[in-house]
């Protein structure tokens, strides 16, 4: 009789351990999924930020080259203006 009670007690404990382990495992999976989603969102935001920084850098380079071209055109116009004054 005692042995059957002990065996029953052990089986109940095993069942409870497995049941709660499964519940915890499910919670862990949900938690890991949430963490994965957050990490994915952070990576996406970082990629957007990197693309925006690249665009800003490209615009700055474009502005610089445009300014250099405008300066060159202005110098040419001044030269042509001075050249035309000296010819007449």
Buried (B, 14 or more C-beta within 10 A) or exposed (E): EEEEEEEEEEEEEEEEEEEEEEEEEEEEEEEEEEEEEEEEEEEEEEEEEEEEEEEEEEEEEEEEEEEEEEEEEEEEEEEEEEEEEEEE
